[in-house]
C-alpha cells in the first residue's frame, strides 16, 4: 500500500461501531469502526455480498430506501450522518459527500446530454450562475475529456469516457469526501490505470478523502493508504 499522507491526520469522517442490515434480519455489518482523513484513501475490500455497499448506503443516509436499518455513528463535521433526516441531508449530498456508483450509466441520465446532466446538477443545488460553464469545462479538461462530448448522450460514449464524466460530475460541487463504488469494474486494464491516475491527480489537487470500495485486493493494495477487509457471513 502507498504511504499514509500527513494530511490524513486531519479527520474528515469518524465511523464508530456501525451496524447495518435489512428488515428483521441480523445485521450484515457489525461493529465497524474507521476514520477517514483529509487527503487519505481508505479501501473497503471484500467479495460481493459481504456488506460493502450496505456501508455506503448507511453512511449516505439511503439505507431506509432499501428497507434497511443502521446504528452506531458516522460523524462528519460534528453531525451523525446516521441520524439525519432527508431534509438535513440535502445540503450535504454532492456538496460535501459525493458518490461515483459502480455503473457509470447509473450516474448519467440516458435522455440527457452530458452538458444537461452537469447543468441540472448545478441547478438542483442552487449553484448554477456566472462561471458555471467555465467550471464544467475545467472539470472535463482535468478529466482528459474534450468539451465536444457535452453535446453527446451517455450511450454515445465508451465505458471509460462515461466513468471520467461520472468522476468529473462528482467533483462539480467540490465535496470533501468522495465515495467510489467499484470505479474500475468492467474496464480494460489500460483504461483502469488511467481512471485511477485521474482520481489520484484530482485528490492531490483538491485534498478530498476517498472511500474506495472494491472486491479487488490488488487494486486496493496499490491505490489505498489503508484497507479494511470484509468477509462473507454464513
N, C-alpha and C positions, 0 to 999 in steps of 0.2 A: 504494500500500500504506500501511497505517497505520504510525505511527512505532514504532520498536522501543522497548520499555519498558526502564527502568533495571533492573528485576528480571531481565531476560534475561541480565544479566551473570553471574548465578549459574547455572552449567551444571547441568542435570539429567541429560542424556544426551549422550555423545560417540560418534559413529559414525565410524570411520576405515577407509577403503579396503575397504568392504563389497563383496563379490561374492556372487552367488547364482544358482542355476539348478536344473535338473531333470534327473534321470537322468544320461546320459552326454553330454548336450548342452552347448554353450557357455553360459557364464553369461548370464542375462537382464539382470542388473545387474552393472556393473563399476565398481570404484574410486569408490564413492560415499562421500563424507565430509560430515558436517554436525554441528552442535552445537545442541541444544535447551536453551533457558534457562528458568528459573523464570518463569512468567507470560507466556511467549512462545508465539506461534502460528507454526509453520513449515509452509508448504504444500508438498506433493508433488503436482505437477500434470503431467498428460500424458494422451494418448489411451488407450483400452482396449488392453491387450496390451503396454504399454511397460515393465511391471515394478513399478508402484506397489504392488500387492497383494503381490508377492513380497517387497518390502522389509518390509512389515508382518509377514508370516509369519516372515521371518528374525528380525526383532527380537523377536517374541513366542515364539521357540523352537518354532514349529509347522511349519516348512517340511518337516521329515522325514516328517510325516504325509502329505505330498503327493508323496513321492518326490524331495524336493529336497535341496539342499546349500547351505551358506553358509560364508563365510570372512571374514577381516578381524576387526574388533572393534566391539562396541556396548557401551560402558561405562556402567553405571548403578550408582551408589553403590559404586564400586570393583570391581564384578563385570562380567565379559564375558558378556553375555546369550547370545551365540552358543555359548558353551562349557558352559552349564548343562544339567544333566540334568532330566528331567521332575520328579523329586522336589525338586530345588533350585528349580524354577520355581514350585512350588505356593504358597509364601508370597508370591510376587511378583504373580502374575496376580490382577487385580481389587483386591488390597490396594494395590499400588504402581503397576501399569501396567494400564489398563483399555482395552477396545476397544468401540466402538459400530460394529457391522457395517453394511454397505451396506443390507441389507434389515432393517427393524425386525422383521419376522416371524421372521428368523433368530435374533434375540436373545431372543425370547419363546417359551416352550413353549406350543403351541396348546391343550394339555389342562389347563394351569394357569390359575387366575385370576391377575390382576395381583398380588394380595396373596400368594398362594402362591409366585409367582416371586421376590418380594422375600425372603420368609421362608426359602425353600430356599437362596437365595444366601447369606444370613447363616449359616444352619446349616452349610452346606458349608464355610464358612471359620471356623467356631467363634466366630462373632460375634453369635449370637442370645442375647439376655438382656434384662435390665431396660433399658427405654428404647428397645428396638428399634422398637416400634410408633410411638413419637414421632418417631424418626429417619426412618422411612418416610414418615409423614405430612408431615414438614417438607420432605423432598425433593420430594414430589408438589406441595406448595404452591409451592415455589420454581420448579417446572416449569410452574406455571399449571394444575394439574390438581386437580379435586375428588376428595376421598377416596372418593366413591361408586364410582369406577372400580375400586377394589380388588376388588369383587365380580364384575367383568366379565372376559371372556376376550378375548384379542387380536383375534379376528375381529369382536368387537363394537365395536371402536374404529376411528376414522378413521386414515388413514396418519399424519397429523400428531400425533395423540394417541399412537399407538404409538411414534413417534420420540421424543416427550417422555418416555414411560415408559422407553424404552431409555437415554436420556441420564441420567434420574434413577437408574436401576438402576446405571449405570456409576459414579455418584458415591457409591454406597451405602457403600463401604468406604474412601472418602477417598483415592483414588490421587493420585500426584504427576504422572503422565503419562497423558494421555488421547489415544487414537488414534481418529480419526474417519474412517471409510471411506465417502466419498460420502454424508455425513449428510443432504443435502437432495435426493438423487436421487429423481425421480418426484413431488416435492411441488409444489403450486401456488406461484407466486411470492410471494404474501402469506404463506403458511404457511412457505415457505423463509426469509423475512425474520424471522419470529417465532422459528423454530428457531435461527437464527444469533444473534439477540439473546439468547435463553436461554443459549446456550453462552457467549457473551461475558460475560453477567452472572455466571454461575457461576464463570467463570475469574477475574473481578475479585474475587469474594468469597473464593475458595479458593486462588488463586495457582498452579494446576497448569499444566504445559506441555502444548501441544497439537501433535500431528502431524495435519495436516488434509489428507486425501487426496482429490483431486478431478480431474475432467477439465476443469473449468470455469475458464478463466483469469480471467473476470470476478469470480467469487466469491473465488478465492484472492487476486486482486489487491486486493480491497476488505477482505477479512477477515483476511489474514495479515500478520505483520510482515515475513517474508521468504518467498521461494518458490524451490523447486528445480524446474526444468522438465525433464521426461523426454521423450524422443523414441522412436519406434518403431525397432527394429533390423531391418535387412533381411538 
